[in-house]
Amino acid sequence: MSKFIKSIRGMHDVLPDDSHRWQSFEAVIRQLMASYGYREIRMPLVESTDLFCRSIGEVTDIVEKEMYTFDDRNGDKLTLRPEGTASCVRAGIQNGLLHNQIQRLWYSGPMFRHERPQKGRYRQFHQFGVEVYGIDTPDIDAELILIGARLWKQLGLQGIRLELNTLGSNQARTEYKQVLVDYLDQHRDVLDEDSLRRLKSNPLRILDSKNPAMKQMLDDAPALMDHLDDESRQQFAKLIASLDAAGIEYTINPRLVRGLDYYCKTVFEWVTDELGAQGTICAGGRYDGLVEQLGGKATPAVGFALGMERILALLESQQQQQAETIDVYMVLLGESSEIKGLQLAEEIREQAPTLKMIAHCGGGSIKSQMKKADKSGAEIAIILAETELENKQVTVKYLREKKEQIAVSFDNLSEFIGSLKIS
């Protein structure tokens, strides 16, 4: 007999004891985005491989090493989406949402990258992303950062820092790349294997290296800030002014470059020290050239994405997470009680749709059913046995408070449950 089949490495089940945490987090996201006037968009999990090669960049780690790519039956190359922005832009172009329009959009769902699994970094992970199209002024950059700050506040998270930088316009960045390459070329003996590979393809990523042997050399490298165009300088100054006015604390990090080719001007990351090496929990910035790069009309764009697993891990480390409980457990003894109990349960749910209630199924003694009621975390148990059935009433037993049990008639049961205010 062969062993049972396990889940794929780096792709995890979300079990019932944890799914309520996801639901709570997702509910906060939905309410927050509605309060800022953003609308949800949903994109497919599978896209043309070329979409990500053109947007992310063929020489990035994601495209070279991490994408799940396969040939379909027609011979087309398809890829499980590794991130959401390229798909969102593709959907916007294809469905006529972007040209001469302002769109404030958000999405959430699974993404896929074949990388070494570790805490907070999985092969199937979930992203929440926000994208704004059609606004080229830095006030919208500030709004996205404010959304992040408000999200941490609503979740009750502490110790999250904001790091900022600007990459300048695409032209300024191109000119700076050459200055940087010339400098790095003079220090090839210090560069590690990864950096040598990126020297001609993606030199900005070298600035983000964590190799301590390269730290001093990179600290002495020409600064991008010294090569900015006037417009980028002014936009960044306005962004800083908006954040100062809103009381948002930040650090300007000149080595913050982001890993994807399409970024320009504003880039930012929210980071924590509580998740080890995976300290970035939310990141984003501007990508004004991406829509045109993917075949649309030139459209300014800015956005961010966060890893939902990382946020939930941070929540777990900072807060005492309580297991999900229910409000009412119906103990049903005997066949006639089981039939009547299910009827009463539906009447209660009709009157109190937010109530969390289990009507016991599967029989068993009163002792075994009361154990299940207690284990469920219910506030009260509603007991229906032969005697109660004859008297057209139930017995209400308080499980968390020191109160005498009481009898409630069938006719008054829904009203009684509503008066408890436990849902």
C-alpha positions in Angstrom: 0.0 0.0 0.0 1.5 3.3 -1.0 1.8 6.2 1.5 -0.8 8.9 1.4 -0.2 11.8 -0.8 1.0 15.0 0.9 0.7 18.6 -0.1 3.4 20.1 -2.3 6.3 21.5 -0.4 5.7 25.2 0.3 2.0 25.0 -0.3 0.0 24.8 2.9 -3.5 24.0 4.0 -5.4 26.6 6.0 -7.1 24.5 8.6 -10.4 25.4 10.4 -8.6 26.5 13.5 -6.8 29.1 11.5 -9.3 30.1 8.7 -11.2 32.4 11.0 -8.0 34.5 11.3 -7.9 34.8 7.6 -11.6 35.8 7.5 -11.1 38.5 10.1 -8.1 39.9 8.2 -10.0 39.9 4.9 -13.0 41.6 6.5 -10.7 44.4 7.7 -9.2 44.8 4.2 -12.7 44.9 2.6 -14.0 47.6 5.0 -10.8 49.6 4.7 -10.7 49.7 0.9 -14.4 50.6 0.8 -13.7 53.5 3.2 -11.2 54.9 0.7 -13.4 54.4 -2.4 -11.3 51.5 -3.9 -13.1 48.7 -5.9 -12.1 45.0 -6.1 -10.8 43.4 -9.3 -10.3 39.6 -9.6 -7.8 38.2 -12.2 -7.1 34.6 -13.3 -4.4 32.5 -11.7 -2.9 31.6 -15.0 -1.5 34.1 -17.5 0.6 34.1 -20.6 4.3 33.7 -19.6 5.2 36.6 -21.9 3.2 38.9 -19.6 5.6 38.4 -16.7 8.7 38.4 -18.9 7.8 41.8 -20.3 6.7 43.3 -17.0 8.9 41.9 -14.3 12.0 41.5 -16.6 13.5 38.4 -18.1 16.7 38.7 -16.1 15.1 38.9 -12.7 15.2 36.0 -10.2 11.4 35.6 -10.4 11.4 35.0 -14.2 14.8 33.1 -14.3 14.3 30.8 -11.3 11.0 31.0 -9.6 8.0 31.0 -12.0 5.8 27.9 -12.4 5.7 27.7 -16.2 4.3 25.0 -18.5 3.1 24.4 -22.0 -0.7 23.9 -22.5 -2.2 21.6 -25.0 -2.1 24.3 -27.7 1.6 24.8 -27.2 1.2 28.2 -25.5 3.5 29.0 -22.6 1.5 29.7 -19.5 2.5 30.7 -16.0 0.9 30.6 -12.5 1.0 34.3 -11.6 4.0 35.2 -9.4 2.6 38.7 -8.5 -0.5 40.7 -9.1 0.5 44.0 -10.8 1.2 42.7 -14.3 -2.2 40.8 -14.3 -4.0 43.9 -13.1 -2.5 46.0 -15.8 -3.3 43.4 -18.4 -6.9 43.2 -17.2 -7.1 47.0 -17.3 -5.8 47.3 -20.9 -7.9 44.4 -22.2 -11.1 45.7 -20.7 -10.7 49.4 -21.5 -10.3 50.5 -17.9 -7.2 52.6 -18.0 -7.0 55.1 -20.9 -8.0 58.7 -19.8 -9.5 57.2 -16.7 -8.8 57.1 -13.0 -9.1 53.7 -11.4 -8.6 52.9 -7.7 -8.5 49.1 -7.5 -7.6 46.3 -5.1 -7.2 42.5 -5.3 -6.3 39.6 -3.1 -5.5 36.0 -3.8 -2.9 33.3 -4.2 0.4 33.8 -6.1 3.1 31.2 -6.9 6.9 31.3 -6.8 9.2 28.3 -6.8 11.7 29.4 -4.1 13.1 27.9 -0.9 10.2 27.8 1.6 10.9 29.4 5.0 8.8 31.2 7.6 6.7 33.9 5.9 7.8 32.8 2.4 6.0 30.0 0.7 5.6 28.7 -2.9 1.9 29.4 -2.8 1.4 32.6 -0.9 -1.4 35.2 -0.7 -1.1 38.8 -1.7 -3.3 41.8 -1.0 -2.6 44.5 -3.6 -3.7 48.0 -4.3 -3.3 49.8 -7.7 -4.1 53.3 -8.8 -4.1 54.3 -12.5 -4.4 57.8 -14.1 -3.0 60.0 -11.3 0.6 61.3 -11.7 0.9 63.5 -8.7 2.5 62.4 -5.4 -0.6 63.0 -3.3 -1.8 59.5 -4.4 1.5 58.0 -3.4 0.9 59.5 0.0 -2.6 58.1 0.1 -1.4 54.6 -0.5 1.1 55.0 2.4 -1.6 56.3 4.6 -3.8 53.3 3.8 -0.9 51.1 5.0 -0.5 53.0 8.2 -4.3 52.8 8.9 -4.3 49.1 8.2 -1.6 48.5 10.8 -3.6 50.6 13.3 -6.8 48.7 12.6 -5.0 45.4 13.1 -3.3 46.6 16.2 0.2 45.9 14.9 3.2 47.6 16.5 6.8 48.2 15.5 6.4 48.6 11.8 8.7 51.0 10.1 8.3 52.9 6.8 11.4 53.1 4.5 11.2 55.4 1.4 13.3 56.2 -1.6 12.9 57.6 -5.1 14.3 56.0 -8.3 13.7 59.1 -10.4 12.2 59.1 -13.9 13.0 56.2 -16.3 15.4 58.4 -18.1 17.2 59.5 -15.0 17.4 56.0 -13.7 18.9 54.8 -17.1 21.6 57.5 -16.9 22.3 56.6 -13.3 22.6 52.9 -14.1 25.5 53.7 -16.4 27.3 55.7 -13.7 26.7 52.8 -11.2 28.0 50.2 -13.7 31.1 52.2 -14.3 31.7 52.4 -10.5 31.0 48.7 -9.9 33.2 47.7 -12.8 36.1 49.2 -11.0 35.4 46.9 -8.0 34.7 43.6 -9.7 37.1 41.8 -7.3 34.6 42.6 -4.5 31.4 41.6 -6.3 29.9 38.2 -5.5 28.7 35.8 -8.1 25.1 37.1 -8.0 26.3 40.7 -8.4 28.5 39.9 -11.3 25.6 38.3 -13.0 23.4 41.4 -12.4 26.1 43.9 -13.4 24.9 44.2 -17.0 21.3 43.1 -16.6 20.0 44.6 -13.4 22.7 46.6 -11.6 20.3 48.5 -9.3 19.6 45.2 -7.5 23.3 45.0 -6.5 22.6 48.0 -4.2 20.2 45.8 -2.2 22.8 43.1 -1.6 23.0 41.8 2.0 26.6 40.5 1.5 28.7 42.0 4.3 31.8 41.8 2.2 30.3 44.3 -0.2 28.9 46.7 2.4 31.6 49.3 2.4 32.0 49.3 -1.3 28.2 49.8 -1.8 28.2 52.5 0.9 30.7 54.4 -1.2 28.8 53.9 -4.5 27.3 57.0 -6.3 23.9 57.8 -4.8 20.9 57.8 -7.0 19.6 60.9 -5.2 22.5 62.9 -6.7 21.4 62.0 -10.2 17.7 62.7 -10.0 15.8 64.9 -12.5 14.1 68.1 -11.2 10.6 66.7 -11.5 11.4 63.5 -9.5 13.1 65.7 -6.9 10.0 67.9 -6.6 7.6 65.0 -6.5 9.6 63.3 -3.7 9.7 66.6 -1.7 5.9 66.9 -2.0 5.4 63.3 -0.9 7.6 63.9 2.2 5.6 67.1 3.0 2.3 65.1 2.8 3.7 62.4 5.2 5.1 65.0 7.6 1.7 66.8 7.7 -0.1 63.5 8.4 2.4 62.6 11.2 3.8 59.5 9.4 7.3 58.6 10.5 9.7 57.3 7.9 13.3 56.7 7.0 14.8 57.6 3.7 16.8 54.6 2.5 18.9 55.4 -0.6 19.6 51.6 -1.1 15.9 50.7 -1.4 15.5 49.8 -5.1 12.8 47.1 -5.1 13.3 43.9 -7.1 11.1 44.4 -10.1 12.2 46.2 -13.3 9.1 48.3 -13.7 9.5 50.6 -10.7 10.3 54.3 -11.1 10.1 57.4 -8.8 8.6 56.6 -5.4 9.4 53.2 -3.8 8.6 52.2 -0.3 8.6 49.3 2.1 7.0 48.7 5.5 9.4 46.5 7.6 9.5 44.8 10.9 12.3 43.2 13.0 10.0 40.4 14.3 10.0 38.0 11.3 13.7 37.3 10.9 15.1 37.7 7.4 11.6 38.2 5.9 11.3 41.7 7.4 9.4 43.4 4.6 5.7 42.9 5.0 4.4 45.4 2.5 6.1 47.1 -0.5 5.3 49.2 -3.5 5.9 52.3 -5.5 5.4 53.9 -8.9 5.5 52.1 -12.3 4.4 54.9 -14.7 5.8 53.1 -17.8 4.3 49.6 -17.2 1.0 50.2 -19.0 2.7 51.3 -22.1 5.3 48.6 -21.8 2.4 46.0 -21.9 0.7 47.5 -24.9 -1.6 50.2 -23.5 -1.5 54.0 -23.8 0.9 55.8 -21.5 -0.7 55.8 -18.0 0.7 56.8 -14.6 0.4 54.0 -12.1 1.3 53.4 -8.4 0.5 50.6 -6.0 1.6 48.3 -3.2 1.2 44.6 -2.2 1.6 42.8 1.1 2.1 39.2 1.9 -0.9 38.0 3.9 0.9 35.1 5.5 3.5 37.5 6.9 0.9 39.8 8.3 -0.9 36.9 10.0 2.4 35.6 11.4 3.1 39.1 12.8 -0.4 39.2 14.3 0.2 35.9 15.9 3.5 37.0 17.4 2.1 40.2 18.8 -1.3 39.2 20.0 -2.8 36.4 22.1 -4.9 34.8 19.3 -8.1 33.2 20.6 -9.7 30.2 18.9 -12.9 30.8 17.1 -15.9 29.9 19.2 -19.6 29.7 18.7 -22.5 31.3 20.7 -25.1 28.5 21.2 -24.9 24.7 21.2 -28.2 22.8 20.9 -28.1 19.5 22.9 -30.8 17.1 21.3 -31.7 13.9 23.0 -33.9 11.4 21.2 -35.2 11.1 17.6 -38.2 13.4 18.1 -36.0 16.0 19.8 -33.6 15.9 16.9 -36.3 16.6 14.4 -37.8 19.4 16.4 -34.4 20.8 17.3 -33.4 21.3 13.7 -36.7 23.1 13.1 -36.1 25.4 16.1 -32.5 26.0 15.0 -33.7 27.3 11.6 -36.3 29.6 13.3 -33.5 31.0 15.5 -31.2 31.6 12.5 -34.0 33.3 10.6 -34.3 35.8 13.4 -30.6 36.1 14.3 -28.6 35.5 11.1 -25.2 36.5 12.7 -25.6 34.0 15.6 -23.0 31.2 15.5 -24.9 28.0 16.6 -24.4 24.3 16.3 -27.3 21.9 16.5 -25.9 18.6 17.6 -26.1 15.8 15.1 -25.1 12.1 15.5 -26.9 11.2 18.7 -25.2 10.4 22.0 -25.8 10.8 25.7 -26.4 14.1 27.5 -23.0 13.8 29.1 -21.1 13.4 25.8 -23.2 16.2 24.1 -22.5 18.6 27.0 -18.8 17.9 26.7 -19.0 18.9 23.1 -21.0 22.0 24.0 -18.3 23.0 26.5 -15.5 22.3 24.1 -17.1 24.4 21.4 -16.8 27.5 23.6 -20.5 28.2 23.4 -22.0 30.7 25.9 -25.1 28.7 26.4 -26.4 25.2 25.8 -30.0 24.7 24.7 -31.2 21.3 25.8 -34.2 19.6 24.2 -35.2 16.1 25.5 -38.4 14.2 26.0 -39.6 16.2 29.0 -38.9 19.5 27.3 -40.6 18.3 24.1 -43.8 17.4 26.0 -43.8 20.9 27.7 -43.0 22.7 24.4 -40.0 24.3 25.9 -36.2 24.1 26.1 -33.8 24.2 29.0 -31.1 26.9 28.8 -27.9 26.1 30.6 -25.3 28.9 31.0 -21.8 27.5 30.3 -19.6 30.6 31.0 -21.6 32.3 33.8 -22.7 31.3 37.2 -26.5 31.5 36.5 -29.3 29.1 37.2 -30.6 27.2 34.2 -34.0 28.3 33.0 -36.8 27.1 30.9 -37.9 29.0 27.7 -41.0 28.1 25.7 -40.7 27.3 22.0 -42.7 30.5 21.1 -40.3 32.7 23.1 -37.0 31.1 22.2 -36.0 33.4 19.2 -36.8 36.5 21.3 -34.8 35.1 24.2 -31.8 34.4 22.0 -32.0 37.9 20.6 -32.0 39.4 24.1 -28.7 37.7 25.0 -26.7 40.0 22.6 -23.9 37.4 22.3 -23.8 37.2 18.5 
